[in-house]
Amino acid sequence: MATPTIDSIDGAPNRQRGSEYIRRRRRSAWGRAREAIKSALPDPVVFAIRKAKVGRQRLKLIQVPAVPQFVDVVHDASFQRSVREIKYITQFDTPRLANLWQLCRMSEPGGTILEVGVHRGATAIHLMNCQPNAKFFLADTFSQVNRDEVMSRLDSKRRNLTVLTGVFPDSDRLALVQEISFAHIDVVVYDSCQRSLEYVSQRCRSSAVIVVNDCLRHPLGVTEAVCDFLDTHHPEWIALPIYPAQAVLVRRDGQHTFARLGRSVDIAARSDCYRMPTFGTKADPLPVS
Ligand SMILES: C[S@@+](CC[C@H](N)C(=O)[O-])C[C@H]1O[C@@H](n2cnc3c(N)ncnc32)[C@H](O)[C@@H]1O
């Protein structure tokens, strides 16, 4: 079977151009001023500026926006509480947070949950809210953030938590990461993603679900890493793109709960809590005209 390819990737030269762009931006007076202003602004102000910027892009690019009214997960009160808790410290949008929530929820109970790329701790907290009783491994260099601030944010959740500080997977010096049932890899660049995927795939349960952030979006290092991983691990592993900009990786041995959507939905309970119409269900069939 043909391996997936991404035509627009032209490998190393692209990566060099990208890092040169970032270096130049960090060196320029305007770039430094922007960083300084951003770090001085309170999180809700940064959030409001981002919302305005994204609003303009949305008008141009999204011709038909999603209608959230009857989407199950956004009516889940615990999901909404979790999003409210992290919305000022993350760049994740609601669809990606919803994907994480649902996929993490349906992962096999009793396994460990790993996040590589914690940064300010937002998606880690979201996953801890989703599976409060699970055992967590969180890996980051913490070189771009105030580690103490992030640690106190994470510790305040009082979960079963091990933090691996340094470059993953080298930071797992005692080989503690085992029996992974759910992994979230959010590391932006090729090398980190490629090494994390190799490491995680050797240490996870056969039912494991791996979500990779920033897949099929610019910059394309993560997409390259996923494609390279599949080149060597296909057909054992498959990757499915999920909008916007994530990929979900699962083994094809039929073991993963992902193959089912979990328990069948409780139609009566759902329709009570947010008046979801029940027509077209087993209990309330619609005649075919
Ligand atoms: C986009 S941020 C993660 C954002 C986070 N998931 C959130 O809540 O939105 C990417 C993080 O990955 C970390 N990172 C990249 N490569 C890494 C590696 N090999 N080992 C550990 N951390 C890494 C960076 O330090 C950075 O904090």
The ligand as an SDF file (V2000), in Angstrom:
LIG
                    3D

 27 29  0  0  0  0  0  0  0  0999 V2000
    3.1510   24.3150   21.8810 C   0  0  0  0  0  0  0  0  0  0  0  0
    3.9460   24.0950   23.4150 S   0  0  0  0  0  0  0  0  0  0  0  0
    2.8260   23.0020   24.2340 C   0  0  0  0  0  0  0  0  0  0  0  0
    1.5020   23.6650   24.5480 C   0  0  0  0  0  0  0  0  0  0  0  0
    0.6650   22.9280   25.5400 C   0  0  0  0  0  0  0  0  0  0  0  0
    0.3450   21.5650   25.1460 N   0  0  0  0  0  0  0  0  0  0  0  0
   -0.6550   23.6790   25.7990 C   0  0  0  0  0  0  0  0  0  0  0  0
   -1.2050   23.5220   26.8410 O   0  0  0  0  0  0  0  0  0  0  0  0
   -1.1270   24.4410   24.9610 O   0  0  0  0  0  0  0  0  0  0  0  0
    5.2810   23.0820   22.9680 C   0  0  0  0  0  0  0  0  0  0  0  0
    6.1530   22.7040   24.1540 C   0  0  0  0  0  0  0  0  0  0  0  0
    6.9110   21.5580   23.7740 O   0  0  0  0  0  0  0  0  0  0  0  0
    8.1470   21.5980   24.4550 C   0  0  0  0  0  0  0  0  0  0  0  0
    9.0650   20.6500   23.7620 N   0  0  0  0  0  0  0  0  0  0  0  0
    9.3950   20.6110   22.4620 C   0  0  0  0  0  0  0  0  0  0  0  0
   10.2090   19.5700   22.2260 N   0  0  0  0  0  0  0  0  0  0  0  0
   10.3820   18.9310   23.4090 C   0  0  0  0  0  0  0  0  0  0  0  0
   11.1100   17.7740   23.8170 C   0  0  0  0  0  0  0  0  0  0  0  0
   11.8270   17.0410   22.9540 N   0  0  0  0  0  0  0  0  0  0  0  0
   11.0740   17.4220   25.1100 N   0  0  0  0  0  0  0  0  0  0  0  0
   10.3580   18.1240   26.0140 C   0  0  0  0  0  0  0  0  0  0  0  0
    9.6350   19.2170   25.6800 N   0  0  0  0  0  0  0  0  0  0  0  0
    9.6560   19.6180   24.3960 C   0  0  0  0  0  0  0  0  0  0  0  0
    8.5410   23.0630   24.4150 C   0  0  0  0  0  0  0  0  0  0  0  0
    9.4220   23.3630   25.4590 O   0  0  0  0  0  0  0  0  0  0  0  0
    7.1840   23.7530   24.5810 C   0  0  0  0  0  0  0  0  0  0  0  0
    6.9580   24.0910   25.9330 O   0  0  0  0  0  0  0  0  0  0  0  0
  1  2  1  0
  2  3  1  0
  2 10  1  0
  3  4  1  0
  4  5  1  0
  5  6  1  0
  5  7  1  0
  7  8  2  0
  7  9  1  0
 10 11  1  0
 11 12  1  0
 11 26  1  0
 12 13  1  0
 13 14  1  0
 13 24  1  0
 14 15  1  0
 14 23  1  0
 15 16  2  0
 16 17  1  0
 17 18  1  0
 17 23  2  0
 18 19  1  0
 18 20  2  0
 20 21  1  0
 21 22  2  0
 22 23  1  0
 24 25  1  0
 24 26  1  0
 26 27  1  0
M  CHG  2   2   1   9  -1
M  END
$$$$
